[in-house]
């Protein structure tokens, strides 16, 4: 029991009579009696050591002078506690930084006592560092503070982002130009570390164009055992004629291998609002009083998804309609959101936008900020196929296909074709801004040194090309051919797109060529990428009109059918 607390005595006889007969058994207690009043025993600490050695317990305890913030539905939610903890940590970091600057004779950033944050990015508001996130003009800050409107303040960096400027605030992630490197990618991830200890509903976003690169393989470290609703974004970018039934089955198959607690899978488009209504319905069904957190890698489309979700919910919910006025900022810059942002999207729980998890293995981590828009597809993907050989007028094929050739995907990827069947062809799916060039492998190195930053972009500009480290990682792939009538695999480049490898080009299979059996059962490729970028070899995603022709649904057992998450679009 803590000292200086009051508790009621159930002793029927006078405490003084007991003390005369038995002696005072508690020397740290001073007994006082008041006639005609209920007897109270007042605890006073006289010896801290004695108090520690003799703990006192009493079944009836009253704790005065404690103000509760509410009970039942008015009680503070776990999400609000999480937000307050993160904002307090951010405020403490600013205070520590200000103390260091005081020693150097510089002005310190001013913080609100309420730890107000920018509603666009979640950064704590401050009035001294113009280049840092959270900066607000002092006059504006004081005026908003006076009228208690700090929650409606948008910081200077977010205003620039909303007008298309590429201003980064995350350091240690490829040496972006512009902006002040205010926080590291590791610090952003640390802001999410407490989530695994919370009882929450996790909405995990994955980009279908960069499925493997944006999946967050260490999602367990962030979500813990919390249930997950998997939202696949940007399905409107898939090639024309794609059967979403095949895509949904392909996504579920890939998700099952991760062994996560996934409740359902939704194929969505924040632009066209496809599938958003289903996600909103599922959230209302599964949240069960818990707070809802939006998780995903940087640039996966969290802010765009939240805006689409609020737009869909606003049609029937006035709470969501009011929340649309102050919504998170959208931009192509990784690290737009720098802190958790609370959004009053529905009654009975909160919705939280969280900082994107920066992944070092994505292309966005190695190129400069001015090249970032080139990595973002803005329209429906169209595969760029490279036939293995050239055609003569009579339709016959001559040559040895792609053997001995190298293909450059902008200045970011180089593929050397070491040994394939002459009918093999490669189809590239990714941003249109990246052009593909094919040269003989013996000339590939000289060609790259000469044309990087000129013909092979990104990187763009002479200065960027001079500082470009090049394609330092080389991974040789031995791809086994299991069925000549189906694509052998996809070679996915993290943060960019994928290349479908087909052992037999169906457009040319009727030509008079040597039979495929004369060639090795494996395709041999060498893929060059920048050093931290990862390469994934996966089963081919069934896109386009031909995808549903070759895609095969796997037969499921009763147990698999029961455990397998349902998918919707």
N, C-alpha and C positions, 0 to 999 in steps of 0.2 A: 504493500500500500504506500502511496506517495505521501510525504510529509505535508503539513499544512492543509490536509483534507478533513472533512467533517463526516462523522458517521454516527448513526443512532444507536443507543445502547438498549439492549433488551433485558438488562439486569434489574430484577425487581427490588432488591435492597439497595440502600444508599451506598455509593462508592466509598464514602468516608468510613462507614462502618466496616466495609471490606478491607480497607487499607489499614485500619487499626488492628483487625484480627489477623490478617494474612500478611500485612506489610504491602507496600506498593510493588507489585510484580513487574511494572513497567516504569523504570526510573526516567524514561524519556517523556512520560506523559504527566501533565499537570492537571489534576481534577478540579473542576469548579462546579458548584451547585448553585442553583437559583430557586428560591422557594416559589411554590405555586406555578412553576414552569416545568416543561419536560426537561429531563436531564440531558445535557449535551456533554460530550467528552471532546475536549479540544486538544489536538495533537500539536506539540511544539518540539522541534528538533533541538536537542541539547548536546547530542554526541553523534556525529555522522557515522563513526565507526560502530558504535553500539546499535544504531539504527540499521546498518547493513547486516549486522550479526543476528538481529532479532526481527525478522520480517513479521508484520502484523497483517492478518487477513480478517475480513468481516463480511458476512453474506450480504448485508444491506449497506450499500455505499452510495452516497450522493456526491456528485462532482459539480461544484459551483463554478460560475464565471466562465462557462464554455458555451459559445454561440454556435449552434448547429446551422449549416447552410441549407438544410431542408431534409425532409424524409420522403419516402415513397417516390412519386414521380418528380418531386422537387429536389431530390437528392442529386448531388454532383455525380455525373456519370464518369465511367472509367476513361472515356474519350476526352472529357474536359480536363480530368486530372493529367492525362497524357499530354494534352496541349499545353497546360500550365507548366508542366515539368520541362517540356522542350523550350518554351519561351523563357523560362527562368534560366535555363542553361545558356541560351543565346544572349540573354541580358548580362549574365555573369561574364561571358566571353568579351562582351563590349566593355564592361567595367574594367576587366583586367587589361584590355588593350588601352583603355584611357589612362590607366595608372602608369603604364609604360611610357605613353606619350607625354604625360605630365613631367616625367623625369627629363624628357628631351626638350621641354619648353613648348610643347604644342598643345593646342586646344583639344579637349576631350569631347567625344560625341555625347550629345545629350539624349537621355532616355526618359521615357514616360514612366512614372511610378507604376502604372498599370501594365507595363510591358506591352504596349500597343505594337501591332505588326501590320505591315502592308497587306491588304487583302488580295493583292495580285500575285505576290510571290512568297509571303509568309516571313520575310526578313524583318527584324526589329527596326522600328523607326528611329532615325537619328538625324541630326541637323548640322554635322560638321564635315563629314567626308563626302564630298560631292560625287566622287567616282565610285563609292561603295554602295551596295544594295541598301535599301531602306532610307536613302537620303530624302529629306523633305525640307523645303525652304522654312527658315525659322519663323517667319511671320505666319505662314500657313499652318505650321505645326501648333503655334501658340493659339491661333484662332480656333482650330479644330479642337484643341484640348479644352479651351474655355467653354465651348459648346458641347463637350463630351461627344465628339464625332470622329475620334481618331480611328474608329473601325471603318470609316468610309474613305480613308486616305490611301492614295496610290503613290508609290515612291517614284522618283525620277527615272530609275532604270526601267521600271515597268512601263512608264510612258513611252520611253524610247523603243522598247520591244513591241509595244502595241502599234507603233508606226513603222515597223519593219526593220529597225536597226538591229544588227547582230552584236549584242553586248553580253559578254559572258561574265560570270561571277565565280566560276569554278576553276581552281588552279590544278596543276599537276595532271592535266588531261590532254596533252598534245600541244601545248604552247599556243593557245589561241591568241589572236591579236585583238586589242580593244578591251575595255573594261578593266576592272581591278580584280585580281585573283583573291577573292575575299574568303573563300572557304574551299577545303579540299574535298575530293570525292569520298574519302574515308570518313570525314566528319559528317557528310550528308548521310552516309549509310548508318553511322552511329546513331543518328536521330531516330532511326527506325528500330533500333535494337530492343527497345522495351515492348514492342508489339507482341512478341512471342509470349510475354507474361500477362497480356491482357485477354479478356474475353471479348472477342470481336468477330465480325464477319468481314472477310477479306475479299475484295474485288480485284482480281489479278488480271492485268491487261497484257496482251501479247499481240505483236504486229504480224499479220499473216505474211507480209512481204519479207520480213526478217524473223521468221518463226523461231528458229533455233537461237539466233543471236540475241533475241529479246525475251527469252523465256525465263530468265533468272534461275539458273540451276541451283543456287543456294537459297531458294525461297523458304525452305524449312527454318533457316536461321532467322528469318524475319517474321514469318507467320506462325511458327510453332505448330501446335496441333489445331489451330483455329480452322473452321470450315472455309473453303474457297469457292467462289464463283468465277470461273474462267471466262473472260471476255476477249474474243479475238476481234481485233479492230481492222479497219481498212479493207474489208472484203469487196468493196466496190472497185478496188484497184485490180482485182483478178482479171485475167484475160476474158474477152467476150465469149460467151457460150459455156462458161464453167458451170458445172453442176454442183450446187452447194450441198446436195446430199452426199456426194463423194467427198467434198472438202470436210464436212462435219465428221464423217466416219474417219477420215485420215487424221484429223486433229485429235479425236478421242483416242485413237490407237497410239499416237505419239504421247499423249498425256498419260495414259495408263502406265507407260514405261517409267514415268517419274515417281509413281507410288505416292501421290499426294491425296489429301482429303478434299477432293473436288466434288462439289455437289452437282454442278451442271456446267455445260459449255454453251456459250452464245456467240454466234457469228454476227457481227455488227458493222455498221458504218456510221460514224459520227456525222459525216457530211450529208448523207441521204436519210439518216435516222432509221435505217434498216436494223431490226433486231433490238433497238433501244427499249421499246415498250416491254419486251419480254424480260429484259434485265431489270427494269423498274419493278415489274410484277414479282420477279424472283427475290429481289431485295426485300420487298414488303413481306413476303412469305417467310423468308429465312432469317431476318435480322432478330426477331424475337426479343426486342428490347435492347439489343446490343448496338454499339456504335459500329459504323461501317467505314472501312478504310480502303482507299483506292491505291493499289500498289502497281508498280511497273518500272521498267528500265527508262532511262532518260530518252525523251523523244518518242515514246511509244504512243502518245496521244491521250494522256490522262486528262489534261485540261479540256481538250476538245470533247472527250467522252463526257466529262462532268457537265459541260455546257449543253450537250445534246440531251443528257439525262434530265437536267433541270427544265429544259424546253419541253420535253415530253411530259414530265410530271406536272408542269405548271398549268396544263390544260384542265386538270381536275383538283389540284392542290394549291391553295393560295399561299401556303408557306413556301413551296418551291418557287412560285411566281415572284415572291418578294426576294428570294435568294438570288434570282437572276441578275438583279441590279448590281451586285458586287460579287462578281465571279472571277475565278483565277485567270491569269493572263495566258494566252496561247502564243507560242513562238517556235521557230525552228532551232533555237539555241538549246543545246542540252544543259540542264541545270536552271531552267526558268524558275521553278519552284524551289525555294531554299529553306523552307520550314513548313510544318504542318499547318494547314489552313482549315479552320472549322467552317462548315457550311450548314445552315439550318434548312435542310432540304425536306424534312418531314417531321411529323410529331412523333415523340417517343424514340429518341436516339438522334445522334448526330452523324453527319457525313464529313469525312476528313480527306482532303487532298494532301498527298505526301510528296516529299522530294523524290525525284526520279533517281533510281539507282544507276550510277555511272559504271559502265562496264569497259574495262581497259581493252577488251578484245574486239571492239567495234570500230569500223572505219571512222566514225565521227570523233574518235579519241585521238586520231593522228593527223587529221587535216585541219587547216585554219578555218576560222569562223566564216570568212567570206565564201568558202567553198561548200559550206553546209547545205545551202539550198539545193545544190546539184545532187545531193544524195536522197532527196525527198521526192518520190514520184508524185506528180500532180494530176495524172490522168491514168486511165486504164492501161495496164501493162500489155505490151505486144512482144511476143518472143521474136528475137533476132536469130534466125537459124543460119548456121554455116554448113552448107553441103560439103561433103567430103571431097568431091572432085568437081572439075569443070565439065561442061557438056559440049559435045560436038553437035552439029546441026542434025545429024541422023539420030540423036537421042542416046548414043552410046557414051560410055564413060571411059575416060582414060586417065592414067596416073595412079598414084597410090593414096589417094584421099588426103586426109589431114596429117598423115605421117610425115614428120620432118618439118612441121610448121608450128609457129607460135602465134597465139591470139592475145592481144592486149585489150583489156577492158578499162578504157581511160588510162590514167597513169597509176591505177590502184591494184590491178590484177594482171598477171601474165600466166598463160597456160601453154605449156609445151606438150605437144602430142607426140609421145614417144613410140607407141605401138598400138594401133587400133585397126579394125577391119575397114577397108575402103568405103563401105556403106555407112559407117558411123558418122553421126553428125551431132553438133553441140548447139543447144538453143539457150540463149541468154535472156533472163527475165530480171529487169531492174530499171533504174532511172534512164529516161531517154537522153538526158544530158551527157551521159557517158558513151562516147563512141567506141566502136570495136574495130580494131585493125589487125590484119593477118600478114605476117612476114615469115620467111624461112627462119628456122631456129638458129642457123649458123650466123644470121645477121641480126638476131633479136637484141643482143646486148648493146651493140653499137646503135641500133635504131632507138632503143630506149634512152640511152644517154643523150642522143641528139634531139629527140622530140619531146622528152618529158617537159611539161609546162608549156609546150607549143602546140603540137598535134595531140599529145596524150595528156588530157586534163580530166579531173584535177590531178595534181595541184595546178593552180593558175598563176600566171605572172612570173617574171624572171626571179623576183626576190623569193617567192615561195619555192620555186624549183631549186634555187641555190641552197636553200635550207632543208630541202627534202632529203630524208635519209635513204630513200629507195626501197626496193622490194627485197628485204633482208631475209625473209623466211621462205624456205622452199620445202614443200611437202610432196613426196611422191605417192601416188595413189595407184593401187592395184585393184581394179574394179572387176568383180566376177560377173560373168554373164549367166543369168539364171533362165531367162526367157527372152529369146530374140525378138518376140513380138511386142515386148513391153520395154519401157525405158529401164536402163540398168540402175540408175540412181540419180540423185541430185547432188551437185557440189555446191553447198550454200556458203557464201562469203558473209561473215558476220557484219551487219550494218549496211549491206549493199543489196543483195538479191541472191539469185541462184542460177546455176547452169544445169540444164537437163541433159544427161548423156544417154543417147539412144544408140544401141549397137547396130541397128539396121534402119536406114532411112526408108520409110514406107513408100515415099514418092519414087524411090529408085530401086526398090527390091526386085522389080521385074527385069531389070537390066541384065545383060549377059556378063556376069562376073563370076569369078571363082567362088565356090561355096564357102560359107563362113567357117565350116569345120576345118578348113585349111589354116585358119589363123588361131592364135592362142585363145583360150577361154576367158582371158582377162584383158581388160583395157588398161593401158599403162599411160598415166598422165603425170606431169609435174606442175604444181601450182605454186606461183610466187606471189606473196603478199607482203605488206609492211609488217614489221617485227611483231607487234602485239596482236595483230588481227588473227582470228581463228577461222579454220576451215572445217565445215561439217559435211560428212557424207551420210546421206539419209535416203530412205525410200522416196521415190519421186512423188511429188504432189500432183494430183490429177486435175490439171487446169486445161482450159480450152475445150473445144468440141470433141477432140479425140480422147480427152482424159477419161470420160465415162465409158469409152469403148474398151479400154484396156484395164481399168481399175477393177479389182476383185474384192468383194466383201468377204471378210473372214468369218467362218462358222464359229459361233460362240457356244460355250457350255452354259448350263443353267446358272451356275455360280458366277460366271463372268457376266452374264446378262443382268444378274442382280446387282453386282458391284459396279458395273460400268456406268459412268455418269451419262445422263441424257443430254442431247445437244439440241439447240433451237436456233432459228433465224427468222 
